[in-house]
Amino acid sequence: MFYQSMNHIVLYTVALVVILVWIGARRNPIMALVEIGKEMLRSYKFLLLMVGMFGVLVLNKYELQIEEKMHLTSDYTSFVFGLEGHFVQAVQDIFYSPWLTPIIVFFYIFMLQSVLAASLGVYLLDKNRVMLYATCYAIIINYAVAIPFYLYFPVNEVWSYVPAGVRFTMLDVFPKFEQEYRPLSGLNNCFPSLHTSISVTMALLAYRSGNRRWMVITSISAVVIVFGIFYLGIHWLTDMIGGTLLAVLASAVGVQLAKLTLRGREESLTVRSRITDMR
């Protein structure tokens, strides 16, 4: 039911974002749209940040077309397999179960973008502008770092590399994955794992936000997604390590950039206030 087409996936994702914002902020999710409008009107910096974030997401969408036009032929899959061997196969052999697969697929397909979008809503409703800005910066950093690797250090998904002995269990639940979802996710866009980096980034930022409910939700999501990239036979251990390191970098730098951005604005407001008082 969930995976009939991309239209269904988009529809259910929107519904899931609404639910997550409501749980995470305990306020009307619709108010998040009002708050984001207010923030963009209040701060041109936030408007530029949103444009930058959506810009890098669009760039990621067209990365496959850019790759085709560049006629790149490199393939580092055998190199990665030589480093870690049959780790992913071992994970599948130990943990595979028919009842577990639908849960893993749900988190992999829906929770990544839902948690990302809901994080913005939660921080808007919590009036936590540092985490709001940090989330935007962190997303930009994640994609800006990952895309060059996808172009110049291509690594194929584990299941597609026959010597790895791994099965693509995604197809058990989402048979049309290759037709519906594959155009958004290249077969050789593995290192670093963006599913790992984005989900772990959201969890790290939630931990720093002080919102315990949101920290629990994002942490559970990150753990299941990271486990899922192996269970589904998609990513290598190397991809996960690279994604985790990227998440640590993106979240730390994102918070610092957010503080610098907001501090500059506060200093500007303070100067204006003093000038007004002198008059």
C-alpha positions in Angstrom: 0.0 0.0 0.0 2.8 2.5 0.9 5.0 1.7 -2.1 2.7 1.7 -5.1 4.2 4.8 -6.6 6.3 7.9 -5.8 3.0 9.8 -5.5 2.0 7.6 -2.6 5.4 7.9 -1.0 5.2 11.7 -1.2 1.7 11.7 0.3 2.5 9.4 3.2 5.7 11.4 3.8 3.8 14.6 4.2 1.4 12.9 6.6 4.3 11.5 8.6 6.0 14.9 8.8 2.8 16.4 10.3 2.6 13.6 12.9 6.3 13.9 13.8 6.0 17.7 14.2 3.0 17.3 16.4 4.7 14.7 18.6 8.0 16.5 18.7 6.7 20.0 19.5 3.3 19.2 21.0 1.8 22.0 19.0 -0.4 22.4 15.9 1.9 21.4 13.0 0.2 23.9 10.7 1.7 26.7 12.8 5.1 25.6 11.6 4.3 27.0 8.2 3.2 30.3 9.8 6.5 30.4 11.8 8.7 29.7 8.8 7.0 32.5 6.9 7.6 34.9 9.8 11.2 33.9 10.1 11.8 34.5 6.4 10.2 37.9 6.6 12.2 38.7 9.8 15.6 37.6 8.5 17.0 37.8 5.0 19.8 35.5 6.2 17.3 32.7 6.9 15.7 33.2 3.5 19.1 32.9 1.9 19.9 29.8 4.0 16.6 28.2 2.9 17.4 29.0 -0.7 20.9 27.5 -0.3 19.5 24.3 1.3 16.9 23.8 -1.4 19.5 24.6 -4.0 21.8 21.8 -2.8 18.9 19.4 -2.7 18.0 20.2 -6.3 21.7 19.7 -7.2 21.6 16.3 -5.6 18.5 15.5 -7.6 20.3 16.2 -10.9 23.6 14.6 -9.8 22.9 11.5 -11.9 22.4 13.6 -15.0 25.6 15.5 -14.3 27.4 12.2 -13.9 26.2 10.9 -17.2 27.3 14.0 -19.1 30.8 13.8 -17.5 31.2 10.3 -18.8 33.1 9.2 -15.7 34.1 5.5 -15.7 35.8 5.0 -12.3 34.6 2.2 -10.0 36.0 1.7 -6.5 33.6 -1.1 -5.5 36.3 -3.9 -5.6 38.6 -1.7 -3.5 36.0 -1.3 -0.8 35.1 -5.0 -0.9 38.8 -5.7 -0.4 38.8 -3.6 2.8 35.8 -5.1 4.6 35.0 -8.4 2.9 31.7 -10.1 3.7 30.6 -7.9 6.6 27.2 -7.0 5.1 26.5 -10.6 4.1 27.2 -11.6 7.7 24.6 -9.0 9.0 22.0 -10.4 6.6 22.7 -14.0 7.6 22.4 -13.2 11.3 19.4 -10.8 11.3 17.3 -11.4 8.3 13.6 -12.1 9.1 10.5 -11.6 7.0 8.7 -9.7 9.7 11.6 -7.3 10.2 12.0 -6.3 6.5 8.8 -4.1 6.3 9.9 -2.1 9.3 13.4 -1.5 8.0 12.1 -0.5 4.5 9.6 1.9 6.1 12.4 3.7 8.0 14.7 3.7 5.0 12.1 5.1 2.6 10.1 7.4 4.8 11.9 8.4 7.9 15.0 10.1 6.4 13.2 13.0 4.7 10.4 13.0 7.2 12.7 13.5 10.2 14.7 16.1 8.2 11.6 18.2 7.4 10.0 17.7 10.8 13.2 18.9 12.5 12.7 22.3 10.9 9.1 22.4 12.1 9.9 21.3 15.6 12.7 23.9 16.1 10.4 26.6 14.6 7.7 25.8 17.1 10.2 25.5 19.9 11.6 28.9 19.0 15.0 27.3 18.9 16.6 29.4 16.2 20.1 28.1 16.8 19.0 24.5 16.0 16.8 25.7 13.1 19.7 27.5 11.4 22.1 24.7 12.3 19.8 22.1 10.6 19.8 24.1 7.4 23.6 24.6 7.5 24.2 20.9 8.3 22.0 19.7 5.4 24.0 22.0 3.0 27.3 20.6 4.4 26.2 17.0 4.1 25.3 17.3 0.4 28.1 19.6 -0.5 30.6 17.1 0.8 28.9 14.0 -0.5 28.2 15.0 -4.1 31.8 15.3 -5.1 32.5 11.8 -3.7 29.5 10.4 -5.8 31.0 11.9 -8.9 34.7 11.1 -8.4 34.7 8.1 -5.9 31.8 6.0 -7.2 31.1 2.8 -5.2 28.3 0.5 -6.2 25.7 -0.8 -3.8 26.6 -4.0 -2.0 23.9 -6.3 -3.5 24.9 -5.3 -7.1 28.5 -6.6 -6.5 28.2 -10.4 -7.0 31.3 -11.4 -4.9 29.8 -9.8 -1.8 27.1 -12.5 -1.8 24.4 -10.1 -0.6 20.6 -10.0 -1.5 18.6 -6.8 -2.1 15.9 -7.4 0.5 14.3 -4.1 -0.3 12.5 -5.8 -3.2 10.6 -8.1 -0.8 8.5 -5.2 0.3 9.0 -2.6 -2.5 9.1 -4.6 -5.7 9.0 -1.5 -7.9 11.9 0.1 -6.2 14.1 0.2 -9.3 11.4 1.7 -11.4 10.0 4.2 -8.9 12.8 5.2 -6.5 16.0 4.4 -8.3 15.9 7.6 -10.4 16.4 9.5 -7.2 19.3 7.4 -5.9 22.1 6.3 -8.1 23.4 2.7 -7.9 27.0 4.0 -7.4 26.2 6.8 -4.9 27.3 4.9 -1.8 30.3 6.6 -0.2 29.6 8.3 2.1 26.1 7.1 3.1 23.8 10.0 3.1 21.1 7.9 4.8 23.7 7.6 7.7 25.0 11.1 7.6 21.5 12.8 7.5 19.9 10.6 10.1 22.8 10.8 12.5 23.1 14.6 11.9 19.4 15.0 12.9 20.0 12.9 16.1 23.1 14.9 17.1 21.3 18.2 16.6 18.3 16.9 18.5 20.6 15.9 21.4 21.9 19.5 21.6 18.5 21.0 21.2 17.3 20.1 24.7 14.0 18.6 23.3 14.1 15.1 24.8 11.1 13.8 22.9 12.7 14.8 19.6 16.0 13.4 20.7 14.4 10.0 21.3 12.6 10.0 18.0 15.6 11.0 15.9 17.9 8.6 17.8 15.6 5.6 17.2 15.3 6.6 13.6 19.0 6.9 13.1 19.7 3.6 14.7 17.2 1.7 12.6 18.3 3.5 9.4 22.0 2.7 10.0 21.2 -0.9 10.7 18.9 -0.9 7.7 21.5 0.1 5.2 23.3 -3.2 5.9 20.1 -5.3 6.4 18.8 -4.2 3.0 22.1 -4.9 1.3 22.6 -1.4 0.1 25.7 0.2 1.9 29.1 -1.0 2.9 30.5 -0.6 6.4 33.0 1.9 4.9 30.0 4.0 3.7 28.5 4.0 7.2 31.8 5.1 8.8 32.2 7.9 6.2 28.6 9.0 6.8 29.0 9.0 10.5 32.1 11.2 10.3 30.3 13.5 7.9 27.4 13.8 10.4 29.7 14.7 13.2 31.4 17.4 11.1 28.2 18.8 9.6 26.4 19.0 13.0 29.3 20.6 14.8 30.1 23.1 12.0 26.3 23.8 11.5 25.9 24.8 15.1 28.9 27.1 15.0 27.7 28.7 11.8 24.2 29.2 13.2 25.6 30.9 16.3 27.7 33.2 14.2 24.8 34.0 12.0 22.5 34.8 14.9 25.1 36.6 16.9 25.7 39.0 14.0 22.0 39.7 13.8 21.7 40.3 17.6 24.7 42.7 17.6 23.0 44.6 14.7 19.8 44.9 16.6 21.7 46.0 19.7 23.4 48.8 17.8 20.1 50.0 16.3 18.5 49.9 19.8 21.3 52.1 21.2 21.0 54.6 18.4 17.2 54.8 19.0 17.7 55.4 22.7 20.2 58.2 22.0 17.7 60.0 19.9 
